[in-house]
Amino acid sequence: MQPPAERRTAEDVDTRAMARAFDRASAGYDVSAVLQAEVRSELLDRLEVRSAPPARVLDLGCGTGHAARALKRRHPRSMVIALDIAAGMVSMARRQSGWFRRFERVCAAAERLPLAAGSIDLVYSNLMLQWCPDLDAVFGEIRRVLAPGGLLVFSTFGPDTLRELRAAWAAADGAPHVNRFIDLHDVGAAVMRAGLAEPVLDVQHYTLTYPDVRALMRDLKAIGAHNVAHGRARGLTGRGRLAAMEAAYETFRRDGRLPATYEVVFGTAWGAAPRGAPPAAPAGETRVPLSAIGRRGRDA
């Protein structure tokens, strides 16, 4: 018998610290958000599974608004709503909302969407869910606002994300310096608990490279993605521990560069009354039912 799926709670993520971090990062976010842009493009490509144009679209965790603009370009007659918990991000998204491709902007938490039940035909969420302290609450809200037969497409970080940085810090001290992310099986379990239909999930790995670990840390700070876990070390990190972390990270150097791995979980699911069959896997990918996927470190 498998243990119950892991359920992250508000104790794992400091929501206020997270919102402040993204507020501060909003002005310069796009310069360093290289991975976010690449994953955004991949996630937009996956919208081809939907045939009928949606009347209302929600960009959940809109950031600086690039996806909302792309969604409005694809569906010019649709109402597109860009929503984010960080007021600074919502403000920056205004720059992407043109006169002929105008979209609505809302500052709110994903756990408490200010939208009517069954009012949204498409929910798009790119690399936002990993910052939510309670996935059950978020997917429950998505289930509530999604119209029957509506489509959810999302991406989120998996636990292999920043594995090199996590290992380097573990060699330096025992404090949590890197955010904890939930694996594909547990994300899928939360989707099913919410009552969303026909969930299909898959994983891709991306690697960015840096000249040194401080360049990586500057990028993480620039996009607001530094450590917001409860129990994180407060105040300045001592020079000795920082030097020990840098030395440990050097063991990963290849071809003169330091790698930073990102595991990205992609998912689709449907509203209460799904239309048609679930999307087929792209060429070269294999997808299996969530029931056949075991937890890490355990047999399926």
C-alpha positions, 0 to 999 in steps of 0.5 A: 500500500502506498503512503498518501500523497505529500500535501504541502501546507502554508508551513512550507512557504512564507507567502508574504516573503514570496509576494515581497520578493516578486514585487521587488523583482518585477522591474528587472524580471524579464532580463533574467527570466530566460528559462521562464520564457522558454517554458512559456513558449513550450506551454503555449504550444501545448494549447493546440489540444483545444479546438474551440476558441475560449470565451474567457482565459485566465493567465494564473500567475501572469508575471510581467504579462508576456503570456497574457499578451500571447494568449490575447494575440491567439484569441483576440475575441476572448477576454483574457485575465492576467492575475498575480499575487504580486502587485508589482508584476500586475503593474508591469503586465500593463506594458504588454496590454496594448490598445488592440490587444487589451487584457484585464489585470487582477492582483489576487492570490491563487487560493482565493480567485475573485472569479465566478464559478464556471466562468473560465474556459481556459486556465493557463499557468506557467511556473507559478504553482511551485510558489503556492503553499497549498496546492489543494486549495489552488487546484480546488479554486481552478476546478471551481472557476473552470467551465465544464469542458474547460482546459487547464494547462500548467507547468511547475518545478519538480524536486530535481530543480537546482539540485546542484545548488541544494547539494552544494549548500548541504555540504556547507551547512544544514539550513534550508537554502533552496526551496523544496518542490513537489514531484510529478506524482504528488502534483497529479494527486492534487489535481485528482483530489480537486476533481479535475478530469483526465490529468496528463503529466510529463517531465522535461529537464532544462540546464542553464550554465553559469561562469560561477555560482554567484552569477546563478544566485544573482539570477535567482534573486533578479527573478524573485526566486530565492529561498522563501521556505519557512526555517530558512536562515535569516540574515547574512550567510557567513563567509566561511559557509559561502566559501564552502558552498562555492567549493562544493559547487565547483565539483559540478563544473564541466567545460568551464561552466557550472550547470543549474538543472531545472526539472519542469512538470507539464500538466493538462486537465479538464473541467467537470465534463471533458470534451473529447479525449485527452491530448496525445503525447508529442512525438518522442514522448511517452506518457503513462497514467498517474496511477502507474507512477510510483513515488521517488525511492519507491516501487510503482 
